[in-house]
Structures are given as C-alpha cells and as structure tokens.
Amino acid sequence: MHKVLVVTLAVLLLQVRFCWSQSLPSLEPVVVSATKLETPLGETSRSVTIIDKQQIRERQYATVQDALRSVPGLDVVRAGGPGQQTSVFLRGANSEHTLVLVDGIPVNDPVSPSRFFNFADLTTDSVERIEIVRGPGSAVHGSDALGGVVHILTRKGQGPPRVSLTVEGGAYDTHRHRLSISGGTSLVNYALAASYAHSEGFSAARRKDGNRERDGQETVALSTRIGFTPMEPFAVDVILRYTDSDTDLDNSGGPGGDDPNFTLTNRSLFFRAQSRLALFNERWEQTLGFALADYDRKSKDDTDPFRPFDSSRSRYEGYLHKIDWQHNLFLSEIHTLTLGLEYQRETARQKDRRTFEDWLAPGTAASSSSRLEKRSARTLSYYLQDQIRWWDGFFTTLGLRLSDHDRFGSRTTWQVASSYRIPASGTLLRGSYGTGFKAPSLLQLYDPVFGGNRELRPEKSTGWDVGLEQPLWSNRLSLSATYFANDFRDLIVNNFDPVIFDFVYENVGKARSQGVEFVASGYLSTNLTVRLGYTYTETENRETQRSLLRRPRHKFAVDLDYRFLERGNLNLNVICVGPRSDVFFNNETFASGRTRLPGYALVNLAGFFQMTEGLRLFGRVENLLDKDYVEVWGYGTSGIAGYAGAEFTF
C-alpha cells in the first residue's frame, strides 16, 4: 500500500512542476441543499462532498456505493460480491447513524435490525448528484442523522426528447443494460430509466477458506421523474424508484461458509409527490410533499447435503409514510427563514418465519409465536432554521427541531454553523456544532427472537468540527482541512444476558470518534485534474476502551482525470485503506473473537471515447493490480475484473 501511495504522489509532483505555469481554468462553485434549501456551497458552513453526474459518467460508477468509496470521512464495507450487504460508516459513526435520502425520501430500512440502509442494490440510474453532509444533522433532518446525511438527487429532463441505450459486459459473467428517455418544455419535464443487471459473481464466503460456490445477483431497477409547471409560481413533481433484486448468500464466512440454497429477494419502492408555490414576488416559497418507502424482503435457506437440519424462511415487510410542509421566507438579501412541519409513520412486520422444526411439526404454533407482529411508530416534528449573511463573506445558520415521538415523547435537537471568508486571501474559515438523536428501531423494541426490549431509550450524540479552505493560484488549487469530534451516548447493543440466557438489546454503549480530513483538488493542466483526500479517524468504545469495528484509522484516495482529443477521458483511482478491527466466527469450531484485518490498496482505471455524437465506447478495470484484500472477515472480494460497453444516444 505504501509503494502505491509513494508512486502516486511522485506522479502528481512531476505534473505540478511541468504544468503549473500554464493558463488554467478556475474551479466552478457548486450549489447544494445541505440545509433543505439550495445554498451556495461556501455559505453552508458544513463539511460537504458533492459527486456530480459528470464524475459518475467519467468514472463509470454503476452503483452509489462505488461512487462513495473515495469520499473523505466515509468508509464503505461490503460483505462479499455484487448484491451483498453494504454499509457506510460516516466519521466513525455506526452505519445506522447515517440518514439516506433519495430526492428527499427517507429510505433507511424500517425492517432492518437497526434501521440502516443497505446500499447493495442502489444504482446510479438518473442520478444528477450525490451530496454527503458530515456531522450531526438531526436539527435539519430528524432521527437517524447522528453521523450525517447521504442524499441522492435524480435529474430532471430538459430540452428535446433524448433516448439513451447502454450495454455492458465483463468479468464474472456480468452484463448490464440500461434504457433512458428524457426531455422537457416549460410546461412538462420527464426523465425515465430502466436497467437490468446480472452477474454470476464469486463466492460470498472467502475463497481462500475453501469456499467455491458462486453467489450471483440479478437486479431490475426503474426510475421515473415527471414535473409539471402549469404556471410559473406553481410546480408539481412526481418521483418513483423501484428495485427488484435476487441475490445468492452465504453464511458468516470462514471455512464451511458456502450455502448453495441461501437466497434473498429484496423489493423496494420509493415514491414522492411534491408541489411548490411561490408567492409575493417569490419572497414566500412553500413546498408540500408526500413520501413513501416500501420494503418487501424474503430470505430462503433450504436444507442441502451439507446442512440436512438447517432450514429457514422469513419474510419482512416495512414501509414509511412521510408528509412534510416547508416554508422558506426570503425576508431580505441577508436573511432567510425556514419553518417546517413533518409527520412520519413507520411500520414493520414479519409475515413468515419457519425453521427446520416447523417443517418436522407442521401446523404448530411455534413459528407464529416467534414472529414480529405488526408494529408502528409515529413522529411529529417542527423545525426552524435561520440563515443570516451578516456582511460580505460571513454566514451563519441556526437550526432547531422539536420531535414528538409517540413512545419516547418530545426530543429537541439544535445546530449552529458559521463561516467567514477573508477577502484578502480568499481563506474560508468554518465550524459547526450540533446534537442528534435516533429512536430505537421497531425490531430493537419488539423482535421476539433477537432480544427486543420495550424499555430502550433513544440514542443521542453531540458533534462539532472546525475547518478551513484555501484557494491558491487563481483558484487552480483548493486545499481544505477539517478537525471533527463526535460523542455518542445510550448506544443500543445486542448483549448476551446470563440471567435469561439469551440475547437482548440494551442501552449500554458509549463511543467517541475524532479525526482530521484533508482534501486537495485542482487543475494540473488544462486537461488534467486531481483530487486527493486523506482521513485520520480515531474511534473508541468508551465501555471497553477498544476501537470500533471496521473503521480504519487511515484512509487515502486520489482521482486523476485526463481529457484527451476533446472527446476522451481517462480516470485513475487509487484507494488505500489502513488496518482495522473486526470479529470472526468459525463455522466448524464455533470459535469467535476479535481480529485485525490488514490494510490494502486498490487501483482502478476507467476510460471512455466519444466516437460520434450518438456513440460512446467505455471500459474499466477494477483492482488493476489483482490485490487479495478483505473488507469483512471471512467474506470474498473481487480480483482483477474488466468491463466494457457502449452507449447509443438518439
């Protein structure tokens, strides 16, 4: 890993030496919606990373998880190959402490044990940009945003009708097909996309441990966005995204992890309808929206010659309804007030749970007694946000939210963020401080098998960061550094209780994460751009004084983009991840405990060439150096893999 890092830095230094004297374009400002209101990036005062559609296209990110891997302060962990469970850890927080939004729809799974979002099946079809906001966000977005927010925004159609057909094939018998149609007028805009992906994959359980059975995935995804503007101050948008995936699974890894009959079917539907009305010369803007996230997940593990007494089936259903009404008051050029009301209801239930004992004794009540009955939780929230531009270059955002949960009562969270740009040097100084909370999931409260506990309390957090950004050489280069710290209290963990001789969820956890994020980006020449990111993260379980699992202390990533002949692009991506702790379990000896996963370095190469106006050829190689590495103990990862395809546009 160190050799790859040294070579990469040497190449960058040579490019700087020979190309820095050229006349180069300046970096364009980017607009984000980190405050629930479109705000110039320099005015948000928050730690934000944006991945736009150009980066997604040039680097050929097929899934959102691929796009997130190079983000500073964020770690992506996948337990196996395509379609396997994929988690993100934002600034050392737990995966369930990241709120995931798709066009404003909260998509954290209400029927996952901790209500985290599994990134395994989320494709980049129709994605306009991805915003990653680091730090507590409960004052703006409510529960689940203790560590931060990942917001996926889809594109609106515009201009004449445009049809795009993409075909791709490659390693592990993989093939993908995507069809998209978009266009728009002043009255209506539309963007529709449909994709199909299939891969035979490789063993989810690590091949090095003797596992050979291939675990594949098949995914169908549909994405639709339609907007109407019957009159200029009034507009309506309807957004729908549907995913249907079938994935082969293995057991917890290690020797004997192969399971040829273990499958998971996951169907998800995300829907939002929203209207916008601007009054009084657009000084009062209000949006009214309804959102739905619907999950249907089925797992099946029948007996096989190696597991004649190991059979189970389960089916979980969960959905979330949300109604939101937001008012933006543009009181003056220096003062914007936002008020909002949200009502959210989530429901989870288990329709089927059968084990091998149920097959032996059909018709008994054993299986029904261990099912999760239909359970719901409701939250009514009020929030207030004030954005103030004190004078040129000084911005402050104050946020306050009152959340009334039907089980846990009222919870107040708040946030303050400020930034100041020094006119003489262009230096941006920024800082933020905020609090967060997360209500227990329905499974943590009520699941009869895995230790549901109705006496649980919400998890809480406080977090702050300070940073600076410095443009250099007429904005050809931008440097930034941020220090962050987060404290988590009343964390919910699943512990073994010797009194009842079973596992139970309890509020016993305390944790802390702190670290530094460095980012450098700029133009090395008119055709060559670079972005480097380094994150140092120190985590600690305050109860055991040990580091948190699967969070590396060091992470480095670099992206080099080279444009050639005005029609082509090459991207070199290097990701270096340091050692981290994990847990192991041996399926044969039943031994378990903590272990240390070695660090690794991955090199990926992607390129495309626009042959004609309607034909683009592209290809990429993942894990170019064919490194053997581990993300989760006992689970497999891809060796060197190549993919190629073509995009036809009409």
Secondary structure, 3 states (H helix, E strand, C coil): CHHHHHHHHHHHHHHHHHHCCCCCCCCCCCEECCCCCCEEHHHHCCEEEEEEHHHHHHHCCCEHHHHHCCCCCEEEEECCCCCCCEEEEECCCCHHHEEEEECCEECCCCCCCCCCCCHHHCECCCEEEEEEEECCCHHHHCCCCCCEEEEEEECCCCCCCEEEEEEEEECCCEEEEEEEEEEECCCEEEEEEEEEEEEEEECCECHHHCCCCCEEEEEEEEEEEEEEEEECCEEEEEEEEEEEEEEECCCCCCCCCCCCCEEEEEEEEEEEEEEEEEECCCCEEEEEEEEEEEEEEEEEECCECCECCCCEEEEEEEEEEEEEEEEEEEEECCEEEEEEEEEEEEEEEEEEEEEHHHHHCCCCCHHHHCCCCCEEEEEEEEEEEEEEEEECCEEEEEEEEEEEECCCEEEEEEEEEEEEECCCCCCEEEEEEEEEEECCCHHHHHCCCCCCCCCCCCEEEEEEEEEEEEEECCCCEEEEEEEEEEEEEEEEEEEEECCCCEEEEEEEEEEEEEEEEEEEEEECCCCEEEEEEEEEEEEEECCCCECCCCCCCEEEEEEEEEEECCCEEEEEEEEEECCEEEEEECCCCCCEEEEEECCEEEEEEEEEEEEECCEEEEEEEECCCCCCCCCCCCECCCCCEEEEEEEEEC
